[in-house]
Amino acid sequence: MTPERLQTASMPNVLIRDLPPEAHAVLSRRAQESGMSLQKFLVRELTRQALTPTMAEFFDNYDMSSFGSVEVDAVVDGIRADREGR
C-alpha cells in the first residue's frame, strides 16, 4: 500500500450519486481556479460547511443570559429614534 493510501485508510469516505452535471462542472472549475484537485476542494468545502454552525445550533449553544433583559418598548423607541435621525 502506498503511504498516501495508508494515511487515508481509516478516514471516512462519502459517495455522492446523482450530482447534476452543471453542479459538477461548477465545482470542478472552482477547484481548478483554487489550484486544487476536485477531491481536496470538496473535502475543504464540506469540512467548512460541517464546522460552521447553523443558526439553530448557534442559538442552542449561545448563552443569552449575558445580555440581561431588554424591554421591548426600549428597543422600539430606539429604532424609532434612529429612523427619525435623533
C-alpha positions as CSV (number, residue, x, y, z in Angstrom):
1,M,0.0,0.0,0.0
2,T,1.3,3.5,-0.8
3,P,1.9,6.0,2.0
4,E,-0.9,8.1,0.7
5,R,-3.3,5.2,0.8
6,L,-2.2,4.2,4.3
7,Q,-2.8,7.8,5.5
8,T,-6.5,7.7,4.4
9,A,-7.2,4.1,5.2
10,S,-9.1,5.0,8.4
11,M,-10.7,8.2,7.1
12,P,-14.4,8.2,6.4
13,N,-15.5,8.3,2.7
14,V,-18.6,9.8,1.1
15,L,-20.0,8.8,-2.2
16,I,-22.3,11.3,-3.9
17,R,-24.7,10.0,-6.5
18,D,-26.8,11.9,-9.0
19,L,-24.9,15.1,-8.9
20,P,-26.2,17.3,-11.7
21,P,-23.6,17.8,-14.5
22,E,-23.9,21.5,-14.1
23,A,-23.0,21.3,-10.5
24,H,-20.1,19.0,-11.2
25,A,-18.8,21.5,-13.8
26,V,-19.0,24.4,-11.4
27,L,-17.3,22.5,-8.6
28,S,-14.6,21.3,-11.0
29,R,-14.0,24.9,-12.3
30,R,-13.8,26.3,-8.7
31,A,-11.4,23.5,-7.7
32,Q,-9.2,24.3,-10.7
33,E,-9.3,28.0,-10.0
34,S,-8.2,27.3,-6.4
35,G,-5.3,25.2,-7.7
36,M,-6.7,22.1,-6.0
37,S,-7.9,18.7,-7.1
38,L,-11.7,18.3,-7.0
39,Q,-11.3,15.8,-4.2
40,K,-9.3,18.2,-2.0
41,F,-11.6,21.1,-2.9
42,L,-14.7,19.1,-1.8
43,V,-13.0,18.0,1.4
44,R,-12.3,21.6,2.2
45,E,-15.8,22.8,1.4
46,L,-17.6,20.0,3.2
47,T,-15.4,20.5,6.2
48,R,-16.1,24.2,6.2
49,Q,-19.8,23.5,5.9
50,A,-19.8,21.0,8.7
51,L,-17.8,23.2,11.1
52,T,-20.0,26.3,10.6
53,P,-22.9,26.1,13.0
54,T,-26.4,26.6,11.7
55,M,-28.5,29.4,13.2
56,A,-30.4,26.8,15.3
57,E,-27.1,25.3,16.6
58,F,-25.7,28.7,17.3
59,F,-28.6,29.8,19.4
60,D,-28.9,26.4,21.1
61,N,-25.3,26.8,22.3
62,Y,-25.2,30.5,22.9
63,D,-25.6,31.9,26.5
64,M,-28.1,34.6,26.1
65,S,-28.1,35.4,29.8
66,S,-25.0,37.5,29.4
67,F,-27.2,40.2,27.7
68,G,-29.5,40.6,30.6
69,S,-33.1,41.6,29.9
70,V,-34.2,44.3,27.5
71,E,-37.6,45.9,27.5
72,V,-39.4,45.6,24.1
73,D,-40.6,49.3,24.4
74,A,-37.0,50.4,24.8
75,V,-36.0,48.6,21.6
76,V,-38.9,50.0,19.7
77,D,-38.2,53.6,21.0
78,G,-34.6,53.2,19.9
79,I,-35.5,52.0,16.4
80,R,-38.0,54.9,16.0
81,A,-35.4,57.4,17.2
82,D,-32.8,56.0,14.8
83,R,-35.3,56.3,11.9
84,E,-36.1,59.8,12.8
85,G,-32.4,60.8,12.9
86,R,-32.3,61.7,16.6
